Amino acid sequence: MATEKFIKEPIHIRQKKLANGNLSLYLDIYINGMRSYEFLRLYIIPERNREDKERNRQTMQLANSIKSKRIMDIQNGEFGFRSLYKLDTLFFEYFRAMCNRRIGSESRGNWGNWISCLHHLMKYERNERITFERITPEWVQGFRDYLDRDAIAWDHDSRKRVKGKPLSENSKQSYFNKLRACLNQAYEDRIIPENPCRGIDGFRGEETTRMYLTIDEVKILAQTECEYPQIKSAFLFSCLTGLRKSDILRLRWGDIHHQGEFARIIFRQKKTGGLEYLDINHQAVELMGDEGKPESHIFADLLTTSATNRVIQEWVSSAGIHKKISFHCARHSFATMMLDLGTDIYTVSKLLGHREIATTQIYARVLDKNKQKAVSVIPQII
């Protein structure tokens, strides 16, 4: 009986557990007695539902595709001497992998923007097997034109929405920037020799209206009963600290540190990932209620975003304030209140955790005391 000869695969997909619970995928390559590793920057996430399972399946499919290509390079004697670029990489698999990497590490809203961009890309390009070799400047310009002229907002959304509405300028800017980020990364990963986005102008976003409450209106709200006291406390807490809802929901008693008359919150922003040190006054401390265990959340009973905003709007209306107010307007209210009280813009920027002073200057334009002073000196002419 002839002895079968088994050829051992020179490449295996391995997993490395990360601190956040994800598994980082890498190739374990063993050729001619030499071992090397290639980290794929692909991640398997904990599977909590069917959607997670499908994402992991697509990630493993991409990892196996890369593995097969490397094995083929070895068999052709090209490993280590192959083409410097991987133009045959499937564009949509690569883009999906970039979406998956953002799960858990970025805000759900930003991840949702990546997914929405993917839907628009797939509507623009029907060939799901398109490779980076065919992602040319003309193709990129075509996607830009599609966003500008043909794309429909919420076209892929199964929820009840106003259909047939063109994309806003900010949505166009966001989606095109997602494609730009993908191609920038592909260039860094040496998949493409040149970036096809170069020389193609993006979109200029529109400055949105920043609705806010005045100091007097916040005082009125504080004296008005709200159907959900915890929502009232959290909203007023945001008015006094400028914290986003996402950061308030994550706030634990262990994040609070007392220093003399002040309490300080030491936390990491969910949106930017930056470590922040925020001093808060006694009014904000009172809104937190009785101190609990270090690991317990301070504001734990808030509703979903849409339900919370409905409660806030009803509360605002019952207070006789005729403005369209959401939870995030509390952050705007804090910023304008600080500027109105004479706080310099640099300090306000630090309190809000902004990385760029230009972001804070938007509030300075909203509340421009110099303009108010200028028009107030116009003499009576009527």
ChimeraX attribute file (.defattr): number of C-alpha atoms within 10 A of each C-alpha:
attribute: neighborCount
match mode: 1-to-1
recipient: residues
	/A:1	3
	/A:2	4
	/A:3	5
	/A:4	6
	/A:5	6
	/A:6	6
	/A:7	6
	/A:8	6
	/A:9	10
	/A:10	16
	/A:11	19
	/A:12	15
	/A:13	18
	/A:14	14
	/A:15	17
	/A:16	14
	/A:17	12
	/A:18	10
	/A:19	7
	/A:20	10
	/A:21	11
	/A:22	17
	/A:23	17
	/A:24	17
	/A:25	21
	/A:26	20
	/A:27	21
	/A:28	17
	/A:29	18
	/A:30	14
	/A:31	12
	/A:32	6
	/A:33	5
	/A:34	7
	/A:35	11
	/A:36	10
	/A:37	14
	/A:38	12
	/A:39	14
	/A:40	16
	/A:41	12
	/A:42	22
	/A:43	26
	/A:44	23
	/A:45	20
	/A:46	13
	/A:47	12
	/A:48	8
	/A:49	8
	/A:50	9
	/A:51	10
	/A:52	15
	/A:53	15
	/A:54	12
	/A:55	19
	/A:56	20
	/A:57	13
	/A:58	16
	/A:59	24
	/A:60	18
	/A:61	13
	/A:62	20
	/A:63	22
	/A:64	15
	/A:65	14
	/A:66	17
	/A:67	21
	/A:68	13
	/A:69	16
	/A:70	20
	/A:71	18
	/A:72	13
	/A:73	16
	/A:74	17
	/A:75	10
	/A:76	10
	/A:77	11
	/A:78	13
	/A:79	15
	/A:80	10
	/A:81	9
	/A:82	13
	/A:83	10
	/A:84	11
	/A:85	15
	/A:86	19
	/A:87	18
	/A:88	15
	/A:89	21
	/A:90	17
	/A:91	21
	/A:92	19
	/A:93	20
	/A:94	20
	/A:95	21
	/A:96	17
	/A:97	21
	/A:98	22
	/A:99	21
	/A:100	23
	/A:101	18
	/A:102	16
	/A:103	16
	/A:104	13
	/A:105	14
	/A:106	14
	/A:107	15
	/A:108	15
	/A:109	10
	/A:110	15
	/A:111	19
	/A:112	14
	/A:113	16
	/A:114	23
	/A:115	19
	/A:116	21
	/A:117	23
	/A:118	19
	/A:119	16
	/A:120	21
	/A:121	20
	/A:122	13
	/A:123	15
	/A:124	17
	/A:125	15
	/A:126	9
	/A:127	10
	/A:128	12
	/A:129	13
	/A:130	16
	/A:131	17
	/A:132	20
	/A:133	16
	/A:134	12
	/A:135	17
	/A:136	14
	/A:137	16
	/A:138	13
	/A:139	15
	/A:140	19
	/A:141	17
	/A:142	14
	/A:143	22
	/A:144	23
	/A:145	12
	/A:146	17
	/A:147	26
	/A:148	17
	/A:149	11
	/A:150	13
	/A:151	21
	/A:152	17
	/A:153	20
	/A:154	19
	/A:155	18
	/A:156	12
	/A:157	11
	/A:158	7
	/A:159	7
	/A:160	7
	/A:161	11
	/A:162	9
	/A:163	12
	/A:164	11
	/A:165	12
	/A:166	17
	/A:167	18
	/A:168	16
	/A:169	15
	/A:170	15
	/A:171	19
	/A:172	22
	/A:173	19
	/A:174	21
	/A:175	24
	/A:176	22
	/A:177	17
	/A:178	20
	/A:179	20
	/A:180	19
	/A:181	15
	/A:182	17
	/A:183	25
	/A:184	18
	/A:185	16
	/A:186	23
	/A:187	16
	/A:188	13
	/A:189	13
	/A:190	14
	/A:191	19
	/A:192	22
	/A:193	15
	/A:194	15
	/A:195	18
	/A:196	20
	/A:197	22
	/A:198	12
	/A:199	9
	/A:200	13
	/A:201	10
	/A:202	16
	/A:203	18
	/A:204	11
	/A:205	13
	/A:206	11
	/A:207	9
	/A:208	7
	/A:209	7
	/A:210	15
	/A:211	16
	/A:212	24
	/A:213	22
	/A:214	13
	/A:215	17
	/A:216	9
	/A:217	16
	/A:218	23
	/A:219	12
	/A:220	14
	/A:221	22
	/A:222	15
	/A:223	10
	/A:224	14
	/A:225	13
	/A:226	19
	/A:227	11
	/A:228	15
	/A:229	12
	/A:230	18
	/A:231	21
	/A:232	23
	/A:233	19
	/A:234	25
	/A:235	29
	/A:236	24
	/A:237	24
	/A:238	24
	/A:239	26
	/A:240	23
	/A:241	22
	/A:242	26
	/A:243	24
	/A:244	21
	/A:245	21
	/A:246	15
	/A:247	15
	/A:248	20
	/A:249	16
	/A:250	17
	/A:251	21
	/A:252	21
	/A:253	18
	/A:254	17
	/A:255	17
	/A:256	20
	/A:257	14
	/A:258	11
	/A:259	9
	/A:260	7
	/A:261	8
	/A:262	13
	/A:263	17
	/A:264	18
	/A:265	19
	/A:266	16
	/A:267	19
	/A:268	16
	/A:269	17
	/A:270	18
	/A:271	15
	/A:272	13
	/A:273	12
	/A:274	13
	/A:275	12
	/A:276	16
	/A:277	16
	/A:278	18
	/A:279	17
	/A:280	20
	/A:281	13
	/A:282	10
	/A:283	11
	/A:284	19
	/A:285	17
	/A:286	11
	/A:287	18
	/A:288	16
	/A:289	12
	/A:290	9
	/A:291	13
	/A:292	13
	/A:293	10
	/A:294	12
	/A:295	11
	/A:296	14
	/A:297	17
	/A:298	24
	/A:299	20
	/A:300	15
	/A:301	13
	/A:302	16
	/A:303	13
	/A:304	9
	/A:305	13
	/A:306	11
	/A:307	11
	/A:308	17
	/A:309	18
	/A:310	15
	/A:311	20
	/A:312	22
	/A:313	19
	/A:314	14
	/A:315	20
	/A:316	24
	/A:317	15
	/A:318	14
	/A:319	18
	/A:320	12
	/A:321	16
	/A:322	10
	/A:323	12
	/A:324	14
	/A:325	21
	/A:326	20
	/A:327	24
	/A:328	20
	/A:329	20
	/A:330	27
	/A:331	27
	/A:332	22
	/A:333	25
	/A:334	27
	/A:335	27
	/A:336	27
	/A:337	22
	/A:338	18
	/A:339	18
	/A:340	16
	/A:341	9
	/A:342	10
	/A:343	13
	/A:344	12
	/A:345	18
	/A:346	13
	/A:347	14
	/A:348	22
	/A:349	19
	/A:350	16
	/A:351	20
	/A:352	20
	/A:353	19
	/A:354	15
	/A:355	12
	/A:356	11
	/A:357	14
	/A:358	12
	/A:359	12
	/A:360	21
	/A:361	15
	/A:362	14
	/A:363	20
	/A:364	17
	/A:365	11
	/A:366	14
	/A:367	16
	/A:368	13
	/A:369	13
	/A:370	9
	/A:371	10
	/A:372	10
	/A:373	10
	/A:374	9
	/A:375	9
	/A:376	9
	/A:377	8
	/A:378	8
	/A:379	7
	/A:380	5
	/A:381	4
	/A:382	3
